Every structure is written in C-alpha cells, then in structure tokens.
Amino acid sequence: MKMCIACGMPMTRIADYPLYDISKNYCKHCANSDGNLVSFQEKLSALTAHYVQTYKMDKNFAEKTAYIVLKKLPAWRRSR
C-alpha cells in the first residue's frame, strides 16, 4: 500500500490518486486541478483550516501544529 508523501493518507484505490495517475506518490487531496503537487504553503493553509474547523483549535496553534506534522512528511522535509 502506498502512502501519500504530502499528507500520509493511505492510497488504496485508483480514485485516491490525482487524475487517477498511479505513478504519483501523493494523493488527490494534495494535488491541484492539473494533478501537480500543491505548494507547502497551500497544504499548510488547508491543514490549518482543517484543524481550526474540525478540532476548534486557535488559528495560531493550529498553524504551528500543522507545520510540525507536515515537516515530518517526505514531501516537506526540505520545504520552507
């Protein structure tokens, strides 16, 4: 089973891949509309918003948490 290098999501179905392209090592949630990987800043903003909405976190705390989580993933280890 492949794991997304940008968010860690398990990719178990072809529908999990951007534009159904199984050669990609990131999931459809980490791709933009043309199938390319989103930027670190875009992913950080999206994950921050998810934490704020889902877990009712303070925005600053959510952003710090998202940053720490993302920097542990292969796609973002060298970013920013």
Phi, psi and omega in degrees: 000132177273145175244142178295130180285348185255339179222346179089001181295135173292134179250097186254346181233154179300330179292347178282344184269150178294127181054030179059026182265100184286356176281345179285148178253019175226159187271172181296335180283345180253011181246151174273185188295338178265008175091359178274154179298135177291166178284163177302316182298319178296317180293319178299316179297316181294316181291323176300312179298321178298315179296318180297313183287313187282317186252003178056037179281153169298141185302316180296317178294319179298319180293318178296318178296314179299319179300313180298315180297312183295321183295346177276349183268146185306323184293335190242003183303327182256359182283152171062000000 
